[in-house]
Amino acid sequence: GAVMGDRAFLNALEQMGPLLAAMWMCAACVSARMATFLGAGAVLSRVFYPVLWSLGPGGKWTMLVDISTAPYYTCVCVMLAATAVWAFTGVNVADKGWGAMVPVAAGSSLLLLG
């Protein structure tokens, strides 16, 4: 129990910096609405981190935790990728509709896997 609680708290603390940086950059440069939705998705997925961890045998980490971390990293990477697209090309993917986010999300997911 104590290890899971410590790890959940410290993981949230260490991930706070990248999340806030991604949200601020996306909101300031791309779209506040996009940053709001993706930021909320990231936070919501982190809520399940300790819950999914506790489902492991004896309250230990299992692959179930990835159900929480994968959506979190996807949300953060999409915000960063949308900002990078805007910075390097001047194209605001938020103005192109949510369908334009599919290549951005796919590209950022490939970077995660790479």
C-alpha beads as a LAMMPS data file, in Angstrom:
LAMMPS data file: protein, C-alpha beads

114 atoms
113 bonds

1 atom types
1 bond types

-500.0 500.0 xlo xhi
-500.0 500.0 ylo yhi
-500.0 500.0 zlo zhi

Masses

1 110.0

Atoms # bond

1 1 1 0.000 0.000 0.000
2 1 1 2.628 2.540 1.007
3 1 1 4.800 1.884 -2.039
4 1 1 1.806 2.258 -4.361
5 1 1 0.732 5.489 -2.653
6 1 1 4.233 6.943 -2.736
7 1 1 4.738 5.964 -6.359
8 1 1 1.360 7.358 -7.443
9 1 1 2.056 10.680 -5.712
10 1 1 5.634 10.987 -6.950
11 1 1 4.659 9.963 -10.478
12 1 1 1.971 12.651 -10.553
13 1 1 4.490 15.160 -9.223
14 1 1 7.155 14.319 -11.795
15 1 1 4.646 14.381 -14.660
16 1 1 3.184 17.734 -13.631
17 1 1 5.964 19.734 -15.324
18 1 1 5.603 18.233 -18.807
19 1 1 1.801 18.394 -18.601
20 1 1 1.708 22.056 -17.568
21 1 1 4.341 23.034 -20.147
22 1 1 2.453 21.230 -22.920
23 1 1 -0.885 22.731 -21.874
24 1 1 0.450 26.292 -21.680
25 1 1 2.243 26.082 -25.019
26 1 1 -0.762 24.510 -26.741
27 1 1 -3.185 27.023 -25.207
28 1 1 -1.006 30.037 -26.031
29 1 1 0.065 29.022 -29.543
30 1 1 -2.541 26.621 -30.912
31 1 1 -5.889 26.487 -29.133
32 1 1 -7.055 26.967 -25.564
33 1 1 -9.981 24.664 -26.257
34 1 1 -7.693 21.891 -27.522
35 1 1 -5.418 22.316 -24.511
36 1 1 -8.450 22.151 -22.214
37 1 1 -9.792 18.916 -23.702
38 1 1 -6.425 17.187 -23.937
39 1 1 -5.355 18.438 -20.502
40 1 1 -8.585 17.140 -18.994
41 1 1 -8.040 13.809 -20.724
42 1 1 -4.517 13.619 -19.340
43 1 1 -5.642 14.436 -15.804
44 1 1 -8.542 11.998 -16.009
45 1 1 -6.245 9.201 -17.126
46 1 1 -3.899 9.957 -14.207
47 1 1 -6.790 9.592 -11.764
48 1 1 -6.898 5.910 -12.681
49 1 1 -3.159 5.381 -12.094
50 1 1 -3.405 4.418 -8.390
51 1 1 -6.693 2.588 -8.947
52 1 1 -5.247 0.378 -11.679
53 1 1 -2.046 -0.116 -9.686
54 1 1 -4.048 -1.343 -6.688
55 1 1 -5.741 -3.993 -8.844
56 1 1 -2.429 -5.818 -9.190
57 1 1 -1.713 -8.845 -7.009
58 1 1 -0.846 -7.600 -3.552
59 1 1 -1.196 -3.989 -4.709
60 1 1 1.851 -4.264 -6.975
61 1 1 2.416 -2.707 -10.384
62 1 1 1.019 -4.601 -13.374
63 1 1 0.511 -3.881 -17.051
64 1 1 -2.926 -2.530 -16.118
65 1 1 -1.159 0.697 -15.161
66 1 1 -0.429 1.227 -18.862
67 1 1 -4.179 1.721 -19.381
68 1 1 -3.652 4.960 -17.441
69 1 1 -0.229 6.030 -18.669
70 1 1 -0.685 5.517 -22.427
71 1 1 -3.601 7.981 -22.788
72 1 1 -1.767 10.458 -20.566
73 1 1 1.363 10.422 -22.713
74 1 1 -0.723 10.576 -25.887
75 1 1 -2.513 13.730 -24.677
76 1 1 0.761 15.413 -23.695
77 1 1 2.502 14.430 -26.938
78 1 1 -0.395 15.623 -29.098
79 1 1 -0.297 19.028 -27.385
80 1 1 3.469 19.219 -27.919
81 1 1 3.184 17.995 -31.512
82 1 1 0.437 20.496 -32.341
83 1 1 2.641 23.258 -30.948
84 1 1 5.624 22.006 -32.959
85 1 1 3.564 21.890 -36.167
86 1 1 2.491 25.475 -35.555
87 1 1 6.042 26.601 -34.700
88 1 1 7.728 25.008 -37.717
89 1 1 5.049 25.381 -40.389
90 1 1 2.711 28.087 -39.169
91 1 1 -0.227 25.685 -39.579
92 1 1 -2.663 25.637 -36.710
93 1 1 -4.047 22.102 -36.673
94 1 1 -6.895 23.187 -34.393
95 1 1 -8.218 25.403 -37.201
96 1 1 -8.232 22.403 -39.536
97 1 1 -10.616 20.401 -37.319
98 1 1 -10.159 17.375 -35.125
99 1 1 -9.508 15.205 -38.184
100 1 1 -6.231 17.040 -38.690
101 1 1 -5.148 15.803 -35.278
102 1 1 -5.070 12.165 -36.432
103 1 1 -1.703 12.509 -38.236
104 1 1 -0.367 14.587 -35.336
105 1 1 -1.513 11.978 -32.804
106 1 1 -0.146 9.135 -34.926
107 1 1 3.195 10.877 -35.347
108 1 1 3.529 11.663 -31.667
109 1 1 2.578 8.070 -30.786
110 1 1 5.291 6.784 -33.119
111 1 1 7.775 8.995 -31.306
112 1 1 6.681 7.395 -28.031
113 1 1 7.208 3.909 -29.413
114 1 1 10.483 4.777 -31.125

Bonds

1 1 1 2
2 1 2 3
3 1 3 4
4 1 4 5
5 1 5 6
6 1 6 7
7 1 7 8
8 1 8 9
9 1 9 10
10 1 10 11
11 1 11 12
12 1 12 13
13 1 13 14
14 1 14 15
15 1 15 16
16 1 16 17
17 1 17 18
18 1 18 19
19 1 19 20
20 1 20 21
21 1 21 22
22 1 22 23
23 1 23 24
24 1 24 25
25 1 25 26
26 1 26 27
27 1 27 28
28 1 28 29
29 1 29 30
30 1 30 31
31 1 31 32
32 1 32 33
33 1 33 34
34 1 34 35
35 1 35 36
36 1 36 37
37 1 37 38
38 1 38 39
39 1 39 40
40 1 40 41
41 1 41 42
42 1 42 43
43 1 43 44
44 1 44 45
45 1 45 46
46 1 46 47
47 1 47 48
48 1 48 49
49 1 49 50
50 1 50 51
51 1 51 52
52 1 52 53
53 1 53 54
54 1 54 55
55 1 55 56
56 1 56 57
57 1 57 58
58 1 58 59
59 1 59 60
60 1 60 61
61 1 61 62
62 1 62 63
63 1 63 64
64 1 64 65
65 1 65 66
66 1 66 67
67 1 67 68
68 1 68 69
69 1 69 70
70 1 70 71
71 1 71 72
72 1 72 73
73 1 73 74
74 1 74 75
75 1 75 76
76 1 76 77
77 1 77 78
78 1 78 79
79 1 79 80
80 1 80 81
81 1 81 82
82 1 82 83
83 1 83 84
84 1 84 85
85 1 85 86
86 1 86 87
87 1 87 88
88 1 88 89
89 1 89 90
90 1 90 91
91 1 91 92
92 1 92 93
93 1 93 94
94 1 94 95
95 1 95 96
96 1 96 97
97 1 97 98
98 1 98 99
99 1 99 100
100 1 100 101
101 1 101 102
102 1 102 103
103 1 103 104
104 1 104 105
105 1 105 106
106 1 106 107
107 1 107 108
108 1 108 109
109 1 109 110
110 1 110 111
111 1 111 112
112 1 112 113
113 1 113 114
